[in-house]
């Protein structure tokens, strides 16, 4: 089983890198992009013996306690069999 973890800055935190990308896209005349937020992406390969509920709890804990700075970031994840 694999866990895909996405970490992004909270909407209330200025994303300077995302804004730079958005500005560049506009200068390059790409249309339809209103905003860009950048972040981090992790793929965790989990042990085969974990039940789905157990894996979900463990990945949630890892994402919140290790991969995310809760002051400025938020996270989401999905499990893939």
C-alpha positions as CSV (number, residue, x, y, z in Angstrom):
1,X,0.0,0.0,0.0
2,X,1.2,3.5,-0.7
3,X,0.3,6.8,0.9
4,X,0.3,10.0,-1.0
5,X,0.8,13.0,1.3
6,X,0.3,16.6,0.2
7,X,1.5,19.5,2.3
8,X,0.7,23.1,1.4
9,X,0.9,26.5,3.1
10,X,-2.3,27.5,4.9
11,X,-4.4,30.0,2.8
12,X,-3.7,32.7,5.4
13,X,0.1,32.4,4.8
14,X,1.7,34.3,2.0
15,X,3.0,31.9,-0.7
16,X,5.8,33.9,-2.3
17,X,6.9,31.1,-4.5
18,X,3.4,30.4,-5.7
19,X,2.9,34.1,-6.4
20,X,6.1,34.2,-8.5
21,X,5.0,31.2,-10.6
22,X,1.5,32.9,-11.1
23,X,3.2,36.1,-12.1
24,X,5.4,34.3,-14.6
25,X,2.5,32.4,-16.1
26,X,0.6,35.7,-16.6
27,X,3.7,37.3,-18.2
28,X,4.0,34.3,-20.5
29,X,0.3,34.9,-21.4
30,X,-1.1,31.7,-20.1
31,X,-4.8,32.2,-19.6
32,X,-7.2,31.0,-16.9
33,X,-4.8,30.6,-13.9
34,X,-6.2,32.7,-11.1
35,X,-3.8,31.5,-8.3
36,X,-0.8,29.2,-7.7
37,X,0.0,27.6,-4.3
38,X,3.1,25.4,-4.0
39,X,3.8,22.7,-1.6
40,X,5.4,19.3,-0.9
41,X,4.5,15.8,-2.0
42,X,5.5,12.6,-0.3
43,X,5.0,9.0,-1.2
44,X,5.2,6.5,1.7
45,X,5.4,2.8,1.0
46,X,3.6,1.0,3.9
47,X,4.1,-2.5,5.2
48,X,1.9,-5.1,3.7
49,X,0.6,-6.2,7.1
50,X,-1.3,-3.0,7.9
51,X,-5.0,-2.9,7.8
52,X,-6.6,0.0,5.9
53,X,-7.9,1.7,9.1
54,X,-4.6,1.2,10.8
55,X,-2.7,2.6,7.8
56,X,-5.0,5.6,7.7
57,X,-4.4,6.4,11.3
58,X,-0.6,6.0,11.1
59,X,-0.2,8.1,7.9
60,X,-2.4,10.8,9.4
61,X,-0.3,10.9,12.5
62,X,3.0,11.0,10.4
63,X,1.6,13.7,8.2
64,X,0.5,15.9,11.1
65,X,3.5,15.3,13.5
66,X,6.5,14.9,11.1
67,X,5.8,16.1,7.6
68,X,3.8,19.3,8.4
69,X,4.6,22.4,10.3
70,X,1.1,23.0,11.8
71,X,1.7,26.7,12.4
72,X,1.9,27.5,8.7
73,X,1.0,24.3,6.8
74,X,-1.9,21.9,6.3
75,X,-1.9,18.4,4.8
76,X,-4.1,15.9,3.1
77,X,-3.4,12.3,2.1
78,X,-4.8,9.4,0.2
79,X,-4.1,5.7,0.4
80,X,-3.6,3.5,-2.7
81,X,-3.7,-0.3,-2.6
